[in-house]
Structure formats: C-alpha cells, structure tokens
Amino acid sequence: MKKSYKIEVDCPNCAAKMETAAKKTEGVVDAAVSFMTLKMKVEFADGADERAVMEQVRKNCKRVESDCEIFL
C-alpha cells in the first residue's frame, strides 16, 4: 500500500536525509521525499501497521533532521 504525507523541511539536502531515514525503517518498502511539493510518499510492506511504521519513520527522520515534521 502507498500513501502520501505532507511534510515540513527547510532544504533539499534535509529532504534527502529524511528519504534515506524513511527507507531504512522496518515496514517501509520504498519512500520518496519531494522538497518542491513538501510531500513524502511511502510504500508499506504487506501486513505492516501503517500508523506504527509512520511513527517510527517520524522518529528516524527527527534523528537525522531535528527541524523536520511529518503530518500524519
């Protein structure tokens, strides 16, 4: 399943860091972050708890970029 989330991030480099952190999260098959549209698209693994996975994605992204925000 794929979903799109609104994000807040300050620069393209920060968006790239968020994308890398999201891709490394368990339960995420793929992720793409667009600085231009301020959106994050996430593809979840089959059977993954979307809400729990996104909470972990948010934590992982905050570790690499403390200013970022993902609106769930």
C-alpha positions in Angstrom: 0.0 0.0 0.0 1.2 3.5 -0.8 0.4 6.7 1.0 1.4 10.4 0.7 2.1 12.7 3.7 2.6 16.4 3.9 6.0 17.3 5.4 7.8 20.4 6.5 11.5 20.6 5.8 14.0 23.5 5.2 16.2 22.4 2.4 16.7 19.8 -0.4 19.6 18.2 1.5 17.4 17.8 4.6 14.7 16.2 2.4 17.3 13.7 1.1 18.3 12.8 4.6 14.6 12.2 5.5 14.2 10.0 2.5 17.2 7.9 3.4 16.0 7.6 7.0 12.5 6.6 5.9 13.8 3.9 3.5 15.8 2.3 6.3 12.7 2.0 8.6 11.3 -1.5 9.1 7.9 -1.9 7.4 8.8 0.5 4.6 9.4 -0.9 1.1 10.2 2.4 -0.5 10.0 6.1 0.2 10.3 9.3 -1.8 10.6 12.8 -0.4 10.0 15.9 -2.6 11.3 19.2 -1.3 9.4 21.1 -4.1 6.0 19.7 -3.2 6.7 19.1 0.5 5.4 15.6 0.3 6.6 12.2 1.4 5.3 9.1 -0.5 5.7 5.8 1.4 5.1 2.3 0.2 4.4 -0.1 3.1 5.3 -3.8 3.4 2.4 -6.2 3.2 0.7 -6.5 6.6 2.6 -3.6 8.1 0.8 -1.4 10.7 0.8 1.9 8.8 0.4 4.1 11.9 3.1 2.4 13.9 5.5 2.4 10.9 4.9 6.1 10.3 5.6 6.9 14.0 9.0 5.1 13.6 9.6 6.9 10.3 9.0 10.2 12.1 11.4 9.3 14.9 14.1 8.2 12.4 13.7 11.4 10.4 13.9 13.6 13.6 17.2 11.9 14.4 18.8 13.0 11.1 16.9 16.3 10.8 15.5 17.7 14.0 13.6 20.6 12.3 11.6 18.3 10.0 7.9 17.5 10.5 5.7 14.8 9.0 1.9 15.4 9.3 0.2 12.1 10.0 
